[in-house]
């Protein structure tokens, strides 16, 4: 399928399968999404039952802007060592703004440093649904298992589904076709993650699902949820049109019109929702 000609206004990571941009527009969207989810979770950052001490190490995989790590540090009275990693550094906070116990490094979660084996009391990862292909998810969870210390915990958070009406369902079908083309897991990562955790060796696997509203009918949270969704779909424009529109859209103008229709639909459809799932699990001790 030949690509659809369009104006590319975003910065993507060259040579990466990651389907979202790595620019200031994405930085703003990630902060909006973080704050929306934080309100939904009643500002609870940590679900894994961990009490961090000064000599503990915390890893944030796919850290993006680093906001989750910085927020965790603000509510933690002790001073563990925090490391945030991502495949690109464009979104990292400036080093001069950080306390000495927080640092950011460029790494891929499917190939973490060998010296990190059994190092981290807590590993956190979220929103990698557009970053990893199916076979990479299993490799990534195995790598995260390797770097968690025995008795330590992993916490993961992924989008499950968007629900509204037929227009949003049309875009969901479009993303499903993009996902299949790229080898990703848009439709089922939130379903498969417990299996990946168990296969890697984690125990005490827990999950909880949360909803954030979409549309003006739900006031501030709904408006922020809609803005996050539309910004996300704008970010997917280039990979979708580069892929030829997958039989759903035939031009850039048609894609833009679809997003306008989605905005109208969620505003007029009470109950429109994004569902997210939180997972947390423990690495057993050797004698378990």
Secondary structure by P-SEA (a helix, b strand, c coil): ccccbbbbcccccccccccccccaaaaaaaaaaaaaaaaaaccccccccccccccbbbbbcccccaaaaaaaaaacccccbbbbbccccccccccccccccbbbbbbbcccccccccccccbbbbccccccccaaaaaaaaaaaaaacccccbbbbbbbccccccaaaaaaaaaaaaaaaaacccccccccaaaaaaaaacccbbbbbbbbbbbcccccaaaaaaaaaaaaaaaaaaaaaaaaccccccccaaaaaaaaaaaaaaaaacccbbbbbbbbbbbbbcccc
